[in-house]
Amino acid sequence: MQIKELIVFIDEYAGAGNMLRVAVGLARRHGARLVGAYVPSDGALTRSSDAFARGEATAAAASEYQAREVEALADAARRFAEETRAGGVGGGWRVISG
């Protein structure tokens, strides 16, 4: 059985880099295309103090969270592009939401 396409799920957590490198190696070995799927965080607050935000602080916490999420997405897309280019593997990029 020939593998034509692989998918690797990428998020902002530390282990994602290792998974990506393994996936690139597998895709290269099998001559397969690699699809990176970014999975945004579940929306959980990263600081417990954010759960107690009230008034203007709520908007500030939400804005900070959104900015971190946009940055994490851009970083993941950059890492995927760099790793696939360095590994000589063709690929595609998707964002999984909802």
Salt bridges, closest charged atoms under 4 A:
GLU5 OE2 - ARG33 NH1 2.66
ASP50 OD1 - ARG47 NH2 2.76
GLU64 OE2 - ARG47 NH1 2.85
GLU64 OE2 - ARG68 NH1 2.78
ASP75 OD1 - ARG78 NH2 2.27
ASP75 OD2 - ARG79 NE 3.37
GLU82 OE1 - ARG78 NH1 3.02
GLU83 OE2 - ARG21 NH1 3.88
